[in-house]
Amino acid sequence: MKQENKQLFPPSTDFCTLDYECSYLEGNKVRMYYKYVTRSNALFNSAVIERGWRRFGNYYFYPICKDCNECKSLRIDVNNFKPSKSQKKAIKRNKNTKYIVQSPSLTKAHIERYNKYHKWKEGKDNWKYRPINKAEYYENFVEGAYNFGKEVLYYIDDKLVAVDLIDITYDGISAIYFFYDPDYAWYSLGVYSLIKQIEFAKILKKDWIYLGYWVDGCKSFAYKTNFTPLQILDGFPEITKEANWKEFK
């Protein structure tokens, strides 16, 4: 087998979940397909992200729900993006916000910010709250990063206020997960982090910001359609299949 083929098809354990309650559409059930890849690489990671898959740690996944195809994938057109008036305000609010880009790490502050954010979202948006521990955080956000996974740490007055986990792919940046200290909600750190991703992509000469899933009508995903122009992908093609991205309207 040629080296490229070995990279595109690394050894994996494949499985799917049983149906469980959907977080996006009330009354629906979710079933996820997983590849557990302990020796991933940049070529494989880039290929599956382009096809709408997601990565948490060593787990690559996408939904295979029965009788439902509402989860679509979105990506921002980096080279044609122009910030809106409200996005420019977020940039201005963060004129003194500092950041560090590095390999994913795990500290007490990471766990505290993550749990504080999710507890706050429980009250604000009715999220189901369950505190994360160090082992779970490491498995989800530190493992599997290899040379393509990064974290962007945001600081205000020398305090860690937000963590943005991303992958650098061959043609873009994949937004994996973002959380922040709700005491700093005024700064619109989620908006600012995506603006910074677009800035990083331009520096790295990448074309796309991969935003993950979007479900029409789901409040949690509404912010994604504010970053235009966008492309949308229907379905989650296998590695051997072409990804047919289209203009989002």
NUKOL-592610 format. One record per residue (C-alpha): x, z, y. Coordinates in steps of 0.5 Angstrom, whole numbers, padded with zeros to 4 digits, always signed. Layout:
N
XZY/...
END
This chain:
249
+0000+0000+0000/+0003-0002+0007/+0005+0004+0012/-0001+0002+0016/-0006+0002+0011/-0004+0009+0009/-0005+0012+0016/-0012+0009+0016/-0014+0012+0010/-0010+0019+0009/-0012+0023+0003/-0018+0027+0005/-0024+0031+0002/-0031+0028+0003/-0037+0032+0003/-0044+0033+0007/-0048+0039+0009/-0055+0041+0007/-0060+0040+0012/-0060+0045+0017/-0064+0046+0024/-0062+0041+0029/-0060+0044+0036/-0062+0038+0040/-0069+0036+0038/-0074+0041+0036/-0077+0041+0029/-0072+0036+0026/-0066+0037+0021/-0059+0035+0021/-0054+0033+0015/-0047+0032+0017/-0042+0028+0013/-0035+0030+0013/-0028+0028+0012/-0023+0034+0011/-0016+0031+0013/-0010+0036+0012/-0005+0030+0014/-0008+0026+0020/-0005+0021+0024/-0006+0018+0031/-0008+0011+0028/-0013+0014+0023/-0016+0019+0029/-0016+0013+0034/-0020+0009+0029/-0025+0014+0027/-0026+0016+0035/-0027+0009+0037/-0033+0009+0032/-0036+0015+0034/-0034+0020+0029/-0032+0027+0032/-0026+0032+0030/-0026+0039+0030/-0019+0042+0027/-0018+0038+0021/-0025+0036+0020/-0028+0029+0022/-0035+0028+0022/-0042+0025+0024/-0049+0026+0023/-0053+0022+0017/-0060+0025+0018/-0066+0023+0014/-0071+0018+0018/-0067+0020+0025/-0062+0016+0029/-0062+0019+0036/-0055+0021+0036/-0051+0016+0040/-0044+0016+0042/-0042+0014+0050/-0036+0013+0053/-0034+0012+0060/-0031+0006+0063/-0025+0009+0066/-0022+0003+0070/-0029+0002+0074/-0031+0009+0075/-0032+0011+0082/-0034+0019+0083/-0041+0020+0086/-0042+0024+0092/-0043+0031+0088/-0037+0029+0084/-0033+0029+0090/-0036+0035+0092/-0033+0038+0085/-0026+0035+0087/-0026+0039+0094/-0028+0045+0091/-0022+0045+0086/-0017+0043+0091/-0013+0050+0089/-0015+0050+0082/-0008+0049+0078/-0008+0046+0071/-0003+0046+0065/-0003+0040+0059/+0000+0043+0053/-0001+0043+0045/-0008+0047+0043/-0006+0055+0043/-0010+0061+0042/-0009+0067+0046/-0014+0073+0047/-0016+0070+0054/-0018+0064+0050/-0023+0068+0045/-0026+0072+0051/-0027+0066+0055/-0031+0062+0049/-0035+0068+0048/-0037+0070+0055/-0039+0063+0056/-0043+0062+0050/-0046+0069+0051/-0048+0066+0058/-0051+0060+0055/-0055+0064+0051/-0059+0067+0057/-0059+0061+0061/-0060+0055+0056/-0063+0059+0050/-0057+0057+0046/-0056+0061+0039/-0050+0066+0040/-0045+0068+0035/-0038+0071+0037/-0032+0067+0035/-0026+0070+0032/-0019+0068+0032/-0019+0065+0025/-0025+0061+0027/-0022+0059+0033/-0016+0057+0030/-0019+0053+0025/-0024+0049+0030/-0019+0048+0036/-0012+0049+0034/-0011+0046+0027/-0011+0039+0026/-0008+0037+0033/-0002+0034+0031/+0001+0030+0036/-0005+0027+0039/-0009+0034+0041/-0008+0037+0047/-0011+0043+0051/-0012+0043+0059/-0012+0050+0062/-0015+0051+0068/-0013+0057+0073/-0016+0060+0079/-0012+0065+0083/-0007+0065+0076/-0013+0067+0072/-0015+0062+0066/-0022+0060+0068/-0023+0054+0063/-0021+0051+0057/-0021+0043+0056/-0020+0041+0049/-0018+0033+0048/-0015+0028+0044/-0011+0022+0046/-0012+0016+0042/-0010+0009+0043/-0015+0007+0048/-0017+0013+0051/-0018+0020+0051/-0024+0024+0047/-0027+0030+0050/-0027+0035+0044/-0030+0041+0047/-0030+0045+0054/-0032+0052+0056/-0031+0056+0062/-0032+0063+0065/-0039+0063+0068/-0037+0067+0074/-0034+0061+0076/-0040+0056+0076/-0040+0055+0083/-0033+0051+0082/-0037+0046+0077/-0031+0046+0073/-0034+0042+0067/-0035+0036+0072/-0028+0037+0075/-0025+0037+0068/-0028+0030+0066/-0025+0027+0073/-0019+0030+0071/-0019+0027+0064/-0021+0020+0068/-0015+0021+0072/-0010+0023+0066/-0013+0016+0063/-0011+0012+0068/-0004+0015+0068/-0003+0014+0061/-0006+0007+0062/-0012+0008+0057/-0019+0005+0058/-0024+0010+0056/-0027+0017+0056/-0030+0018+0049/-0036+0023+0051/-0039+0024+0044/-0046+0025+0042/-0052+0023+0047/-0059+0024+0045/-0064+0022+0050/-0068+0027+0053/-0063+0033+0051/-0062+0037+0057/-0055+0039+0054/-0052+0032+0054/-0056+0030+0061/-0049+0031+0065/-0046+0025+0061/-0050+0020+0064/-0048+0022+0071/-0041+0018+0069/-0042+0011+0070/-0041+0006+0068/-0042+0007+0061/-0042+0004+0054/-0046+0006+0048/-0045+0006+0041/-0051+0006+0036/-0049+0008+0029/-0042+0011+0026/-0039+0005+0023/-0034+0006+0017/-0026+0005+0019/-0027-0002+0016/-0033-0004+0020/-0032-0006+0028/-0035-0002+0033/-0040-0005+0037/-0040-0002+0044/-0045-0004+0049/-0047-0003+0056/-0051+0003+0057/-0057+0002+0062/
END
